[in-house]
Amino acid sequence: PNAHSHDDVKTNGALTNLGTASARATGTYTVLFTESANNTSTVASSKAVVNIARGATVLRSFSFAVKNQTPTGFYTVVVTSSDLTGAVTEYGNFTVA
């Protein structure tokens, strides 16, 4: 998808506790920009730590505000959910035009 100045690029994540006891989980959100020379830099990041009751799902939203000075080009969104048992990472992309 394409984003333009003054757009908000929103990412939603769900953390579900499949265990038999409450669990503490961390969701991290990172936006990476790749410039024309293939150099990549982090332009935004956020982290949420949540306690989740057994069988419950917690929703979190993150957003990246595209401003007038935001460089045009290719962006990657990386969302990682982790707890004591491991981590899961998902990727998405958007272009600022």
C-alpha positions in Angstrom: 0.0 0.0 0.0 1.0 3.6 -0.5 1.0 6.3 2.2 1.2 10.1 1.7 2.0 13.1 3.8 -0.4 13.4 6.8 -1.4 9.7 6.6 -1.2 7.4 9.6 0.0 3.8 8.8 -1.7 1.6 11.4 -0.7 -1.8 12.5 -2.8 -4.0 14.8 -1.5 -6.9 16.8 -3.2 -9.6 18.9 -1.5 -11.5 21.7 -3.4 -14.6 22.9 -2.5 -16.6 26.0 -3.0 -20.3 25.2 -1.6 -21.4 28.5 -3.3 -22.5 31.7 -2.0 -19.5 33.8 -1.6 -15.8 33.4 1.4 -14.8 31.3 3.4 -11.6 30.7 4.1 -10.9 27.0 5.9 -8.2 25.1 4.9 -6.7 21.7 7.5 -4.7 19.8 6.9 -2.6 16.7 9.6 -1.3 14.5 9.4 0.7 11.2 12.5 0.5 9.0 13.3 2.7 6.0 15.4 1.5 3.1 17.0 4.3 1.1 18.0 4.0 -2.5 21.6 2.8 -1.6 20.0 -0.1 0.3 20.9 1.3 3.7 18.3 0.5 6.3 17.5 2.6 9.4 15.0 2.5 12.2 12.6 5.4 11.9 10.1 4.5 14.7 9.8 1.9 17.4 7.5 1.1 20.3 7.1 -1.6 22.9 4.1 -2.8 25.0 4.4 -5.2 28.0 1.1 -6.8 29.0 -0.2 -9.3 31.5 -2.6 -11.7 29.8 -5.1 -13.9 31.7 -5.3 -17.5 30.6 -7.3 -17.9 27.5 -7.5 -14.1 27.0 -6.5 -12.0 23.9 -5.1 -8.5 24.2 -5.1 -6.2 21.2 -2.5 -3.5 20.6 -2.4 -0.8 17.9 0.7 1.0 16.7 0.8 3.8 14.2 3.4 5.7 12.1 2.6 9.3 11.2 3.8 10.2 7.7 4.9 13.9 7.8 5.9 16.4 5.1 9.5 15.6 5.7 9.2 11.8 5.7 11.4 10.5 2.9 9.6 8.8 0.0 10.5 5.2 -0.5 10.1 1.7 0.9 9.3 0.9 4.5 9.1 -2.3 6.4 7.1 -2.9 9.6 8.3 -5.5 12.0 6.1 -6.8 14.8 7.4 -9.3 17.3 5.4 -10.9 20.1 7.3 -12.7 22.8 7.0 -14.4 26.2 8.9 -17.0 28.2 8.2 -19.7 25.6 9.5 -17.9 22.6 8.8 -15.2 20.0 6.9 -14.8 16.8 7.8 -12.1 14.2 5.6 -10.8 11.3 6.5 -8.4 8.6 4.6 -5.9 6.4 5.6 -3.2 3.9 4.3 0.1 2.7 5.6 2.8 0.4 5.6 6.6 1.0 4.9 8.2 -2.3 
